[in-house]
Amino acid sequence: MEKVLVIGAARSGIAVTRLLCKMGYEVYLTDQKEIEQKEQLNALGVHVFDQGHPDALKAISYAFVVKNPGIPYRAAFVHYFVQKQVPIYTEIEIAYRYAKNFSYAAITGTDGKTTVTTLLYEMLKTEKNALVAGNIGTPLSELVLEHDQKDYTVALELSNFQLLGIESFAPDVCVVTNLAPDHLDYMDSLEDYYRSKMKIYENCKSDAWFIRNVDDEEIMKYAQGIPCEVIDFSLTRQDVALYRDEKFAYLKDKVLFKLEDLKIVGGFNCGNAMMAACMAYRMGVSVNSIQKVISEFRGVEHRIEYVDTLKDVRIYNDSKATNTHAACAALSAFDHNVILLCGGKDKHISFEDLKQYDQKIKHCFSFGQTKDHFKDIFTHQTSCETMEEALYQAYNMASAGDVILLSPACSSFDQFKNFEVRGEIFKELVKQLKEKES
């Protein structure tokens, strides 16, 4: 029986340990922290070593090592096996090897991954046995253990950490949404980070698709030697396979959807929707189903999430915008007449970045600890004690065609447990306003 070592007992580590046992390996599992499931894993025959990595584990000969994606290769215990040239994988590779009946649409990139993955999953499940997994929250190994007897189509979000640990993983369609500097605390260089993203297509069969964002200079620089069909995508050009005009999004001159049906806002989200629609089409989803999902999809929860339209005023929940960079991204998605709700815990940061959007802001209603910090940022501003008060004042002011946007630019901890709770309360307040109107 071949021996394997799993480093890291988080959710994905536990799942891949169970899967490796099912595949007939003798499994050693180690973690720096206490492993709560120790007894259950011992009962499966797993050798469990918690609260540290004993040197005795280095003396064993392993067929391969499976590493938690978040643990750097330069970490001393991991680096020992790098130097010994023991193959090191992540749980994605193991799950792929086991679930031969699954097919994959894989998404990576610096931004937009979760939106593309979520929208794609919604499209897939209209006509397929579909699953969503990976960096979006659920380990692929966990789903493979549960669903290994059926054919499934998987919308799979992949971080570059996960991609570094693949060897044979081959999706049927894949995309790198965009590239921007990130994870330099983990990677040796920015070039290494960009190159790691390109591993997503390295094993693709010739009939697979890789969607290449030609608007992104870094992707065009690094996406080389692609072994499958390339579907060039652009938001600005029409001489490519995946493009748009003023009314429609197209794939090879086939209409995918009407742009006006898209509820999620901003050019970047139009691009996310086009990528998801193209991937769904490649996986066999009909255009009718794609269009139905496009018209109903309200976005990833708390990320410029469309909530409702009341008296011709559109309302959006961007509670996840806990800093000015995120709030600027949300404001860039709208043209004008934005009634902004912002504020929260005082982290002693500057809000000067938001000044560039002053012309778009019909009025700012700020709340929480930082309620007065926006007086010098926006021409039209009112301080409120609570988010509820800010919403009600905004709604009373709003006219047809306006947008009410919750994009706090602050963390939530002055008045809420976290940004998710803040967003949920906001949506409930909107629901109550709608009930009063009816």
N, C-alpha and C positions, 0 to 999 in steps of 0.2 A: 504494500500500500504506500503510495507516494505521500510525502509530508509537505504541507504548505504552512506558511506563517501569515497570519493576519495581524497587521499593526493598526490599532485604533478600534475601539469597541463602541463607537457611536452607532446611530441607527443603521447606517449602511454597513458598518463592520459586523454587527450582529447578523444582519440579513445575509451577507455574503458568507459568513461562517456557517450558517445553517445550510446554505446552498452547496457549499463545498463538501459538507458532510453527506448531503444527499447524492453528490457526484462521486462519492467513494474515496475521498481524500482523508488522511489523518491530519487534523487541523490543530495548530497551535495559535492561540489568541492572546495578545498582550496589549495592555493599555497603562498609561501613567496613573489613571484614576481607578477607583474601585469599580468593578464590573458587577452591577446589580443582578444580572441574570446568570451569575456564576454556577449556581446549582443546576439549573436547567441545561446549561451548556455542557457541564460535566456529565450529565446523564446521557447526552448525545455522543459522548466520547471525546469532547473537545478538551485539550490541555489548556487551561486558563491561567494566565499570569497577569495579575493586576497590581496597581500601585507601584509601577515601575517596570523596566525592561531588563530582566536578569541576563547577565553575560552568558549563562548556560544556554540560552536560546541561540547564540551565535555558533555554538559547536555542532548544531544539527544541520544536516544536509537537506535543503528544501528544493522541491521542483520549481517553485516560484514563491514570491511574496506578494500579498495583496495589501496595499497601503491606503489609509484614509486620504482622500484627495487634499485635505487641508494641511497635512503634515509635509513640510518641505523636504525635498531630497537631500538638502544639506544638513538636516537634523542628524545628530551623531549616530543614533541607532540605525536609522534608514541608510545613512551614507556608508555604513559598514557593508551593507549588502550591495550597494552600488559599486563599491570598490571590488567586491568579490564577484561582480558581474552576474549576480543572481537576477533573473527576470523579475521586474516589479510592475504589477498591474494595479488598476483600480477595479472596483466592483462592476463597472460597466462592461469591461472585457469578459469577466467571468460569466455574468448574466447572458451576454451575447453568445458565448460558446455553448451555454446550456440550452437556451430557448431557440432552437433552430426553426421553430414554427412562427416566430415573431418577425414582423417587418418594421422598418424604422424610418421615420422622418426626423432628422437631427438638426438642432439649432444651436449655434454658438455665436459669439460676438461680444463686444464690450457693452453695448446698450440694446434694449429692445427685445432681448431673448425671451423674457417671460411673457410679454404681450404676444409675440409671434407663436410661442408654444401653446399658450392658453387658447388663442383664437384657432389655431390649427386643430387642437384637440376637440373643440366644439364642432368644427367642420367634420372631422373624422367620425365622430360618434353618431352623426346623423345616418350613416350608411354602413359603418364598420363595427366590429368588435374592437373598441379603441381603449387605450390606456395613455396616461400622461405620467412621465417619470423623469428622474435625473435631478439636475440642479434646482428644479422648481420645487422640490420638497420630498418626494417619495423615491427611495432607492429602487433602481431597476431590479435588483436581486430580490427585493421584497415582493414585487409584483410577479416576477418569474416563479417564485415559490408558490404563490397563490393561484396562478393562472396557467400553469405549464401544460395543461391538457388541451388547450384551444389555440386557434390561430388568432393573433392580435396584431393590430397596427398601433405602433407606439409613437406618440409625440414626445420627443426626448430632448430636453434642454441640457446642454453640456457646457461646463466651465472648462477653461484651458487646463485646470488641475486634473480634471477627469480625462481629458484628451491625451495628456502626457502619459497616461497609463494604459493606452490601448495598443493592440498588436494586430488583431484580425478584424475588429469591429468595422462593419461596412453597411452604411445606411443606403436606402433606395433613393432618397433625395436629401440634400443637406444645404445649409446656408451659413455663411458668416455675415451677420447683419451689418456690422461696421467694426472699425478698429480705432481705439484711442488709448492713450497711456493708462495703464492700470497694473496692479499686482507686482510692482517693482520691489516690494518687500519680500516676494516669494521667488520671482524669476531673477536670473543673473543679469539680464538686460532687456530693454524694450524690444529689441530684435527677436530675442528668444520668446518673449510673450507673443508677438505677432506670428512667429513661425509655429508656435504650439497650436494656434487656432486652425492652421491649415491641415493639421492631422485629421480633421473631420472627413476629408474626402480621399485620403491617401490609399485606402483599400477598396474604394468603390468599384463596382463592376462597370463595364462599358455602357450599359443601358441605364445606369443611374443618372440622376441630375445633380449638378452643383449650381446653385443660384449665386451669381457673381455680381456684387454691387459695384458697377463701373463708376459710380459717383464718388467712391471712396478711394483716394489715392493710395493708401496703404494696402488695401486689399488688392488693387491692381499690381502693386509692387510685389506682394508676397504670394499671391495665388498663381503659382506656376506649376507646370507639369501635371495638370489635372487629368486623371485617367478616364473620366466619364464625360457625358454630354454637358456642356456649359450653357446655362440659361442666363444671359446677361440681363441685368435689371438696372433701371434708372428712373428717377423722378423728374429728370430734366431733359432727357433725350428720348427720341422716338425711333431711333435706328437700332433698337435692341429688341430682344424677345419679350421681355416683361416691362411694360411701359404704361403711361397714362396720357390722356388728353384732357380737355376741359370737362368732359362728362363721364368718361369711362376708364376703367383699368383693363388692360388687354394682356393676353398671353398668346404670342404668335398670331395676332390679329383676331383672336377669339375674345369676345367680351367676357370678363370675369365678373365684374360688378359695376354698378353705378356709383360714382363717387359721392353723390348726394345721399346715398343710403347709409354711408358710414357715420356711425355715432361718435366714434373716438376721433378726437380733433388733432390737428397739426399735420404738417407734411410728413414728419417722421412716422406718425401713426398710419398715414396712408401707405407709406412704404412697408410698414410692418404687416398691414392687411394684405397688400399685394404679394408679399413673400409667403404668407400663410396660405393664401388662396392658390398660389402656384403649387405649393407643396401638396396641398389637399388634392388638387387636380391630378398631379402625378401619382398619388396613391389611390386614384380611382373614384374620388368623390365627384358627383355631378355638379355642373355649374348651377343648377337650380338650388341644390342644397348649400353650396357656397354662398350664393346670393342671399338666401334666407338667413344664414348665420350672420353675414355681414350686416344685415338690416337690424338684427336683434342684439348684437354684441355691444355691451356697454363698457367694455374695458376691464383691465385687471383691477381688482378691488383696491380702492384708495390711491390709485395712480391715474389721475385725470379721469376718474370714473364718472361716466354720465349717470346722473341720478334720476332726473325727471325734467319735464317741461311744464311749468305752471304759468298761466296767463301769457303764453308765448315767451317766457323767460327760461332759458336753459340753465340747469343747475349741475355743477360738477364737484365731485369730492376728490381732492388731491391731498388728503391728510398725510400721505407718506412724504410730502415735501417738508422735511424737517430742517432744511438749510436754504440759503438764498440761491444756490446753484440749481436746486430742484425746482424752486418756485419760479426762477427765470425760465426754465424749460417749459413749465406749464403756461406762463404768460406769453411765451413766444408762439403758442399754438392758437392764439386768438387774435383777431384783427383789431377790434375796438369794443367800446361799451362794456368793459369788464368791471363788475362790482366785486372787489377783492376782499375776502375775509382772511385775515392773517394775524399772527401773534401766538405767544405761548411762553415757554420757559425762557428766561433770560440767560443765554449762554455767553453774553458779553461779546457778541460778534457784530460786525458792521452790516447794515442793510443797504449800503450805498449802491450795490449792484442792481437793486430794484428800481432805482431812479430812471434808468433808461426806458422803462415801460410806463412812465407817468402819463404820456399822451393816450395810452390805451385805457387808463384807469378812470372810469366815470366817477367812482368813489371807493375809498378804502375804509372798511370798518375793522379796526384792529382790537384785539382783546387779550386778556391774560396779563402776565407780568410785563410783557413788552408793549402793552397797548399804546403807550405814549411815544414809543421809539420811532413810529412811522410818520410823525407830524412833519418832520423835515424831509421826508422821502417823497410823499405824494402831495400834489396841490390840493386835492379834495380828500380829507381824512377826518374820521370821527373815532374817538376812543370809547370802547365799551368794556364792561367788566367781564362778560362771558361770551362764548361762541353763540349761545342761544340768542342773546340780545343782539349780537352783530347780525345774525341771520335774519331776524325779524325786521330790523331796521333796513337791511338791504332789500328784503322782499317788498317792504312798503315803498321804497324809493324806485324799484325797478319798473321799467317800461318794456313793452313788446320789443323783442330783438336783443335785449340785454343778456348778458351772461353773469350768473352768480358763481364765483369760483372760490371754494375753500382751498387755499394753498398757503399754509401757515408760515413757512420759512423759519419755523422754530420747532423744537421738540415739544412734546405734549405734557411733560411731567409736572407742570405747575397746576394743572386742573384735571388731567386724565392719566390713567394707568400707562397707556402707550398710544401710538398713533392709530392703531387698529380700533381701539375703543373710541377715540375721538371721531374717527370716520363713521363708525356704526351709530354713534349718537347723532352725528350730523344728518345721516340718512333718515334716522327716525324722526328728527325734527322736520325734515322736508315732508315726510309722510304725513305728519300731523298737520302741516300747512295745507297739504292737498285735501285732507279730510275736511278741514274747515271751509275750503273753497267749494266743495261739492254739496 
